Amino acid sequence: MKTETIVQKLKKGDVQAFRFVYELFYKSAFKAAFFICNDFGLAEDATHEAFLKL
């Protein structure tokens, strides 16, 4: 799926597009958050907050 298509679908509130992005980037986002805070719970919270803002 093209990036432009995903962004357009996200803007329209498409749940499938959000699920696609979540599944694609969750692990990487979590690893980055864990690297920064070195705490599993905080990293998980930060990752979820980032996706909520998305």
C-alpha positions in Angstrom: 0.0 0.0 0.0 1.3 3.4 -0.9 2.1 5.9 1.8 -0.2 8.6 0.3 -3.1 6.1 0.3 -2.5 5.1 3.9 -2.4 8.8 5.0 -5.6 9.6 3.2 -7.3 6.6 4.8 -6.0 7.5 8.2 -7.4 11.1 7.8 -10.8 9.6 7.0 -10.7 7.4 10.1 -10.2 4.1 8.4 -9.7 1.5 11.1 -8.1 -1.0 8.7 -5.4 1.6 7.8 -4.7 2.3 11.5 -4.4 -1.4 12.2 -2.0 -1.7 9.3 0.2 1.1 10.5 0.0 -0.2 14.1 1.1 -3.7 13.2 3.8 -2.3 10.9 5.4 0.1 13.4 4.5 -1.0 16.9 7.6 -3.1 17.5 10.0 -0.4 16.2 8.2 2.3 18.2 8.3 0.2 21.4 12.0 -0.6 21.0 12.8 3.1 20.5 10.8 4.1 23.5 12.4 1.3 25.6 15.8 2.4 24.5 15.1 6.0 25.7 13.4 5.2 29.1 14.8 1.7 29.8 11.5 0.8 31.5 9.1 -1.7 30.0 5.9 -0.1 31.4 6.9 3.4 30.5 7.9 2.3 27.0 4.6 0.6 26.5 2.7 3.6 27.7 4.7 6.0 25.5 4.1 3.8 22.5 0.4 3.6 23.1 0.2 7.4 23.6 2.0 7.9 20.3 -0.5 5.7 18.4 -3.4 7.4 20.2 -2.1 10.8 18.9 -1.9 9.2 15.4 
